[in-house]
């Protein structure tokens, strides 16, 4: 049974249609990348998918949605606020429970961020904030991770490390990605979005230069990371 399904859907916000006639299904254990030029509707599509499974999905939003005044630990812990009552969460805010700290620290270690465990988010670099947002999604857990450009602010080496951690932690992944090379390497399926429509939906191994050239309308001479988001 599909985790996500859309049939002839028209998607948008504030009364404006961004994507038209969208039909797709995503099965468990798929790793899907949504690729295409800026403004094509990738984030709108990801949001529509999240609405279908928000109780079972972990989300990495494009802006991170972190509380800058709180520490990295507390921002990651927010991923499981719904698991406990108000009193438990208030106590943890003032004096973090050691068991929770150990779990969060282990996740941050995998993302090369353990040294920032109790640093304020406001003191982090853009790449560190992005990894903190990924850590919150990992801590939350679930059946699927959805991410809106979750590695756009880190360098190539860190991007591969973060994607490897995500791959180990979630069997099903749907990511908006601006880096075509990483999308081809780490996902099993590419959905190309252009001008408010799905241009192609194919296995990553079957996507070639012709499809990507049409998608971005620019010369494309092999996988590269310079495509716009």
N, C-alpha and C positions, 0 to 999 in steps of 0.2 A: 504494500500500500504506500502511495506517495506521501512524503512528508509535506510537500507543498504542491499546490495545483492551481493554475489559473487557466480559464477558458474564455477567450474573446474579451478579456478584461480591458477596461479603460481606466488608467491610473493617473492620479494627480493630487493636487491639494489646492485649497482656497478657491475651489470652483474652476480651476484650470486643469485641463487634460494635458498630461506630460507624455504618457505612453498610450498608444492606441492598439486595440486588437491583440492583446498579449495572451498567448496560449503556451503553457509549459507545465511540466511536472518534474519534480526533483525527488528522487528516491533515496532511502537511507543508504549510507556509505558512499555517496557521491561527494566529490570535491569540485565545486563549481566556481568559476571566475566570471564576473560580469565585467566586460571590457568595452571600451569605446571612447569617443572624444568627450570633452567637457560639455555638460549641458544636455547630454543625450538622454538622460533619464535613468541612469544606473542606480543612483541613490533612491529614487522613487520606487523602482522595482524592488530593491532590497527592503525598503520600509513595508511594502505590501506583503512581502514574504514573511517578515517578522510579525506582522499583525496576525498571521495565520497560526503561528506557533509560539507566541511570546511567553507562554507558561513553560515551554520546554526548551527554549532557546536562550543562549547567551549572546549578547550583542556588544560589539565594539563600534560605537558611533564615530562618525568622522571627526567630530570636535572633541572626542574623549569623554565629555560630560563629567569631568572630575571636579571635586570641590577643592579649590585652590588653597583654602585656609587649613585644610586638614592634611594629615600625614599620608604618605603612600599606603601605609598599613591600613588606615581607616578607610581610604578610598577603595582599596581592594576588598576590605571586609563588607562594604556596602553591597557587594554582589550577593551576600547571603543574609541581608537584613530580614528578609521574609521568612527565614528559617526559625527565628526566635521572637520572643515577645519584647515589648517595649523596655521592661526593666532590665532584661539581660543585655539588650543593645546599649542602654544608657550606661550600665556598669562597664561594659567593654569600651565605651568611648573614653571613660576616665582612666580605667585601669585594664588594659587589654588582657583577655584571658590567655594564659601561656599556650594552651593547645591551639588556639586560633593563630597566635603569633608564629608558632612553629610551621603551620601549614602555609601561611602566607609567605613566610620567609623562604620556604622551599620553592614555591612558585616563582618568587622574585629571583632566586638564585638561577633558575633555569633561563631567566630572561636577562641575566647579568645586571640585576638591579637590587640585589640583596643589601648593598651598602647604603641604599636610600630608604630602607624600611621605615624609619621614623622621620624622614625628611619631609618638610612641607612641600606639597605639590607646586606651590608658587615658586619654589627655588629650583625646580627641575628644568632641564632643557626640553625642547620640543620632542626630541626622540625619546627622552626618559618618560615624559608624560604619556606618550603613545604606548610605550611598553607597560606603564602602570595601568592604562585602560585595558590592555590585553590581559594583564594579570587579573584584573577584576573579573573579566569574563571567564577566565580559567578557574578562578575560585568559585564562581557561581556554578559552573558546570551545566549539564543538560544534555539533550539529545543531539543538538546541533549548534554550531557557532556561526553567527553572521557578523561580518565585519565590513565596514565602509572605509576602504583604504587603510587597513590596520598597520601597514609597514611603510607608509609614504614618507615618514619623517626620520627614518633611520637609514644608515648606510647599507650597502649591499650585503656585507657579511652579517650584520645584525638582522637584516631582513630575512635572510635564509635561516638564521638561528630561530627567530621568532616563528616563522612558518613551520619549521620542523617541530617546535613545541606544540603549536596548534594542531598539527597533523597527528602527533602522538596522543593528544588529549581528547580529540573529537573525531568520530568516524565520519560525520557528515559536516561539511563546511561550505558556506557560500560567502564569497568575498568580492567586493568591488575592488578592482586592481588597476592601477595605472601603468604598472611595469609588466609589459607583455612577456618578457623573458621569464620572469618569476611565475607568471600565470601559467605559461606552458610547462614549466618545470614542476610546479607543485599542485596543479589541479588536473582532474581527469576530463573536464568538460568546460568549454568556453561558450558563453552566450554573448554575442556581439550586439551592442545596442547603438543605434545611430538615428538621430533626428526623430526621436519619439517612437521608434519601432525596433523590433528584434530583426537584425539583418541576417544573423546565422545562429545556429544552436547545434554545436558539433562536439564530438570527442576532441580533446586537446591534441591528440596525436594526429588527427586528420585536418587540423587547421593549418593552412599554408600561407605563403606571402600574398597570394591573390586575394584571399578573404580579408587579410589584415590591411592590404593596400586599399581595398574598397571601403573598409570600415573607417579608416582614418583619412582616406583620400590624399595620401602622400607617398612618396617613394619609400619602399620598405625593403631592405636588403638583409634580411635575417633578423632573429630575435634581438630586441634592444629595449632599453628602459626609458627611452625619451618620449614615449607617447604621452599625450596629455591625459589628465584624469577625467 
